[in-house]
Amino acid sequence: MNSTARNEGLLAGKAGLVTGAGSGLGRATALLASREGAAVTVIDIDRAGGEETVELVRREGGVASFVEADVSEGAQMAQAVETAVAELGPLRWASNNAAGGAGSFAPLHEIDDRTWSRTIDVCLKGIFHGIKYEIPAMQAAGGGAIVNISTASVAKGEAFLGAYIAAKGGVEALTRTAAAEYGAQGIRVNAVAPGGFETPGLKRYFDRFPEQKQHTIDQHAMRRVGQPLEIAEAVVWLASERASFVTGACLGVDGGVLVNSHLL
Ligand SMILES: NC(=O)c1ccc[n+]([C@@H]2O[C@H](COP(=O)([O-])OP(=O)(O)OC[C@H]3O[C@@H](n4cnc5c(N)ncnc54)[C@H](O)[C@@H]3O)[C@@H](O)[C@H]2O)c1
């Protein structure tokens, strides 16, 4: 089956994929990309969540299919990209968004090796696997755009999230490196660095540390956390030709979490 995506919008007729699209920011990105004309492969380790996203896209008249894969496993990611191309056509854009295993919110000297390794495997190696298998597919398609998801916290560090922050710092470095390697081939690679966003991921954090909710809101200059669609807008723009001269960038979409002042 080839892409029969809508013929209007920022990603009109362009097939792409989103990892971790079974929830939160990835789901919002898949939905907006579809509204902007793309056919979307939803990749997730969580089959129920991934299939629900596909259902949501189809209910709006969009084209989507689900592939179950663990991004930390290279062979699974390779297979997922191959399936995406076989089912929806040449790969023109991708968002490497899946993350998990942030671990036990511990200071560095208490992080055990298992937590460290799993977090790096999913949050950093998972992005490497994405880039590694998406690039040949985009070369075959004659060009494309990759958008990796980082976090605003990389710019300042984050107590008790050492493995996660280290992984995300690596994601930003990898993004710039990939941009350098593939720019001449018409493949742009950028990152988006979210502040706090209202997703199941953030809800799990607030459920565990309820006292952090107001504090997190107050950390943002805009005095609120973001809505998933506000990330999707940035990802879809970077994935589209409207960002045709943007590569190697890390776009903060963070409600001013890095410019907030304690004087206000
Ligand atoms: N929500 C926030 O406040 C926030 C802030 C900064 C950065 N981020 C980043 O945004 C991205 C999305 O976060 P979210 O809040 O939507 O999270 P979420 O937990 O709601 O969704 C993450 C999705 O990734 C999937 N996933 C986890 N491990 C996977 C694996 N190994 N292989 C494939 N899929 C896997 C999960 O099943 C889930 O569907 C992540 O990269 C996260 O680090 C989120």
Ligand as a Chemical Component Dictionary entry (heavy atoms), coordinates in Angstrom:
data_LIG
# 
_chem_comp.id                   LIG 
_chem_comp.type                 NON-POLYMER 
_chem_comp.pdbx_formal_charge   0 
_chem_comp.three_letter_code    LIG 
# 
loop_
_chem_comp_atom.comp_id 
_chem_comp_atom.atom_id 
_chem_comp_atom.alt_atom_id 
_chem_comp_atom.type_symbol 
_chem_comp_atom.charge 
_chem_comp_atom.model_Cartn_x 
_chem_comp_atom.model_Cartn_y 
_chem_comp_atom.model_Cartn_z 
_chem_comp_atom.pdbx_ordinal 
LIG N1  N1  N 0  6.460  15.598 28.996 1  
LIG C1  C1  C 0  7.455  16.393 29.340 2  
LIG O1  O1  O 0  7.317  17.246 30.218 3  
LIG C2  C2  C 0  8.798  16.292 28.646 4  
LIG C3  C3  C 0  9.785  17.230 28.955 5  
LIG C4  C4  C 0  11.017 17.173 28.320 6  
LIG C5  C5  C 0  11.253 16.172 27.383 7  
LIG N2  N2  N 1  10.280 15.259 27.113 8  
LIG C6  C6  C 0  10.593 14.230 26.102 9  
LIG O2  O2  O 0  9.522  14.127 25.182 10 
LIG C7  C7  C 0  9.429  12.788 24.702 11 
LIG C8  C8  C 0  8.032  12.261 24.914 12 
LIG O3  O3  O 0  7.730  12.294 26.301 13 
LIG P1  P1  P 0  6.255  12.103 26.863 14 
LIG O4  O4  O 0  6.114  12.985 28.025 15 
LIG O5  O5  O -1 5.270  12.165 25.749 16 
LIG O6  O6  O 0  6.399  10.601 27.414 17 
LIG P2  P2  P 0  5.323  9.426  27.569 18 
LIG O7  O7  O 0  5.858  8.545  28.637 19 
LIG O8  O8  O 0  3.942  9.970  27.708 20 
LIG O9  O9  O 0  5.450  8.675  26.169 21 
LIG C9  C9  C 0  6.625  8.013  25.796 22 
LIG C10 C10 C 0  6.296  6.912  24.806 23 
LIG O10 O10 O 0  7.526  6.263  24.453 24 
LIG C11 C11 C 0  7.291  4.855  24.475 25 
LIG N3  N3  N 0  8.535  4.139  24.748 26 
LIG C12 C12 C 0  9.225  4.080  25.928 27 
LIG N4  N4  N 0  10.296 3.307  25.793 28 
LIG C13 C13 C 0  10.303 2.861  24.501 29 
LIG C14 C14 C 0  11.156 2.017  23.754 30 
LIG N5  N5  N 0  12.219 1.454  24.320 31 
LIG N6  N6  N 0  10.868 1.776  22.449 32 
LIG C15 C15 C 0  9.770  2.333  21.882 33 
LIG N7  N7  N 0  8.919  3.136  22.531 34 
LIG C16 C16 C 0  9.177  3.393  23.827 35 
LIG C17 C17 C 0  6.286  4.647  25.594 36 
LIG O11 O11 O 0  5.622  3.386  25.481 37 
LIG C18 C18 C 0  5.365  5.848  25.389 38 
LIG O12 O12 O 0  4.327  5.545  24.478 39 
LIG C19 C19 C 0  10.516 12.007 25.443 40 
LIG O13 O13 O 0  11.693 11.971 24.641 41 
LIG C20 C20 C 0  10.772 12.841 26.679 42 
LIG O14 O14 O 0  12.051 12.645 27.208 43 
LIG C21 C21 C 0  9.069  15.286 27.713 44 
# 
loop_
_chem_comp_bond.comp_id 
_chem_comp_bond.atom_id_1 
_chem_comp_bond.atom_id_2 
_chem_comp_bond.value_order 
_chem_comp_bond.pdbx_ordinal 
LIG N1  C1  SING 1  
LIG C1  O1  DOUB 2  
LIG C1  C2  SING 3  
LIG C2  C3  SING 4  
LIG C2  C21 DOUB 5  
LIG C3  C4  DOUB 6  
LIG C4  C5  SING 7  
LIG C5  N2  DOUB 8  
LIG N2  C6  SING 9  
LIG N2  C21 SING 10 
LIG C6  O2  SING 11 
LIG C6  C20 SING 12 
LIG O2  C7  SING 13 
LIG C7  C8  SING 14 
LIG C7  C19 SING 15 
LIG C8  O3  SING 16 
LIG O3  P1  SING 17 
LIG P1  O4  DOUB 18 
LIG P1  O5  SING 19 
LIG P1  O6  SING 20 
LIG O6  P2  SING 21 
LIG P2  O7  DOUB 22 
LIG P2  O8  SING 23 
LIG P2  O9  SING 24 
LIG O9  C9  SING 25 
LIG C9  C10 SING 26 
LIG C10 O10 SING 27 
LIG C10 C18 SING 28 
LIG O10 C11 SING 29 
LIG C11 N3  SING 30 
LIG C11 C17 SING 31 
LIG N3  C12 SING 32 
LIG N3  C16 SING 33 
LIG C12 N4  DOUB 34 
LIG N4  C13 SING 35 
LIG C13 C14 SING 36 
LIG C13 C16 DOUB 37 
LIG C14 N5  SING 38 
LIG C14 N6  DOUB 39 
LIG N6  C15 SING 40 
LIG C15 N7  DOUB 41 
LIG N7  C16 SING 42 
LIG C17 O11 SING 43 
LIG C17 C18 SING 44 
LIG C18 O12 SING 45 
LIG C19 O13 SING 46 
LIG C19 C20 SING 47 
LIG C20 O14 SING 48 
# 
